[in-house]
Every structure is written in structure tokens, then in C-alpha cells.
Amino acid sequence: MGLWLIDADTLARSRFLVSPFPETFASLKLLHAGAGAHSGEEAWLRAHLPGYRALLAADPVAGPLVDAGLRSWIADFLCPTPCAGETFEETVVRVRAAAPEAARANLRVSLAGPLPAVLERDDLPERAAALLTYVWEETVRPYWDRRRRVLEADVVARTAQVSQGGWAAVLDSLRPWTRWLGGSRFQVNLHEYPPREIASGAELAFVPVTTGRGWVSWEGRERYAVVYPCSGVLAEDHDRRPVPAGLGALVGPARATVLTLLGSPMSTTQLVAVTGQSLGSVGRHLRVLLDAGLVERRRAGRSVLYERTAAGDVLVEAPGASPRPKGARGTARPATDGPQP
């Protein structure tokens, strides 16, 4: 199994990051796979897959480049390890600055063999940067404000989980095969490679994305990251359909949005992040819904979680409505790791 050896000080200093570049790279992976895990991803693919495929059809290098870069794990130069506060444009500069021979070497590792002739060229970093910029500008940036709120909501939930159950509980839940094994050992995947010791003082970041299955990466011995899919209820809702008009007319569109989201437990802070409504507005909606018996609340450690009652389900699931069923989650898929296993 792939193990990282992390001392207590490094883990205590680790942080969660929200970053546009990993979200863009995860979206590139989803576009290249061409199949979504839930209705939100499928709707997004219907909107953007034709444009992506047209781009590949017009560029004989782009398709083979992505094929090679995602084959066994992610080619290092395609996906730099995230930095706190770095914009997409700043990260893609690092992609463009990769040495041509280093880029080809990364692709050979991913392919576990020689490059096809079409990739034996020096402009691969520039072409990769152009492709990633297309994915950002055309398929991610229009949704970024919304997605950022979703990612921030996940970070809020994970941070609360740290305070309630410690880091072991969080690391066990990030991805299907991440496990805290004790004794400084963190299992990051199931690949059989020698343990990698993370030097004391190194940067360690946990970075959520709304699509895909996540990956791990590092640069030298100074910076490490675990990119993980945010919790299913948030990921599935990031491009959800509008609240049914009948429900919105009955209780108001903003309140109907809150009620629809509460098919799975969520905190007030998560609702604020996902809906974009103010804390005061969300609080007022929750009080009305509680008084009407449409939602209930319960304490989980230091958090208060809200969820629809049976009466709330009846209202949301009335004929003509199209909600996500109570308790539904995004479909989990096996993880794929990179740039390094």
C-alpha cells in the first residue's frame, strides 16, 4: 500500500485549501472520461462535452497528451501541487514553465513505456497549459462562485470533524482507501510502493474538488497534497436543477431551496456556503421550517445538523416536484492517484 509517514507536528500544521486549479484538473479528467457519477455531472457533461471533443478533434496532439498524462497516474507537470492562495492563472504558469524533456519523461512514466511519435515534441507544456486554460474558462469559471461555496462547505464540515473526532476520523473519510494506521502512518492508496517520509516542516494540504475521485501529489520534500472528492450531498447538488416552481410559490424560493437541500443532514454554516444566502436568512428559514414541522435538528458533537422530517419529504416529493431523494448521495467510484502513486 502507499504510505506517507507524517509526524504529529506536520499533521497539526496541515490545512484545508480551496483552489481553482485542482477543480479544473478534476473537470478535465471528467471530460476525458465522458461519464458522470450523478445527475449533476451528467448535466454538466451534456453542456460541455461537445465543445471539448471538438477541441480534441481540431488538435491532433491534445487527445494523445491527455491520454498519456492520465494513463497509470497523473504526469507530474500536468498537475502541480496546490499552493495556498494561488490563482488558476498562477498555477498554469507552472505548467507552462515545465522543461520539455521533463514533460516527456513524466509522460513516459505515466505510460510505463515509450511515447507515441506525436508526443515527441518540445511544446507539450504550452499545449497542456492551453488545454487547461480552455477547461477553466469554458467549463469551470462560469460555475466557480457556486462551486467555491460548495468546496468551502465541505471544508467547514471536515474542520468540524477534526474538532470532534480528531485527524484520524477525517483521514479515514477522505477517499475510499485513505486510512490513518497509527504510528505516524497514513495510507494514501493501495499501490505497493515504499513508504514516503514527509519531512518535519513540510506543507501538507487537503484539497476538495466537486468532481472525480481525487489524487495525491508532492513537489520535492517541501509540499504535499491530498485532493479528495467533497462529500456526496454537496457534490451532487453543485449544479442541481432549480427548485420546482410549485414548491417555491408555496414557501418562497429561498426557503424552498433550503428545504430541498435538507434531504441529508447539513449545518447552518454549510447551508450558507452552498446557497449563498446570508446567515441571518438561513437562520430565519430554518426557524420557520422547524415551527412548521418540516425539518428537525439534532446535535452532532459541536455542530447542529438539520434534516427534513417525513412531513417535509411529503411536501418536497409532491407530484410535479423533482427533488433529490432523502438521503441520496453521489455515486462513489474507485480512486485514481497521481501525479505520484
Buried (B, 14 or more C-beta within 10 A) or exposed (E): BBBBBBBEEBBEEBEBBBBBBBBBBBBBBBBBBEEBBBBBBBBBBEEBBEBBBEBBEEBEBBBBBBBBBBBBBBBBBBBBBBBEEBEBEEBBEBBBEBEBEBBBBBBBBBBEEEBEEEBEBEEBBBBBBBBBBBBBEBBBBEBBEBBBBBBBBBBBBBBBBBEEEEBBEBBBBBBBBBBBEEEBBBBBBEBEEEBBBBEEEBBBBBBBBBBBBBBBBBBEEEBBBBBBBBBBBBBBBBBBEEBBEEBBEEBBEBBBBBBBBBBBBBBBBBBBBBBEBEEEBBBBBBEBBBEBEBBBBEEEEEBBBBBBBEEBBEBBBEEEBBBBEBEBBBEEEEBBBBBBB
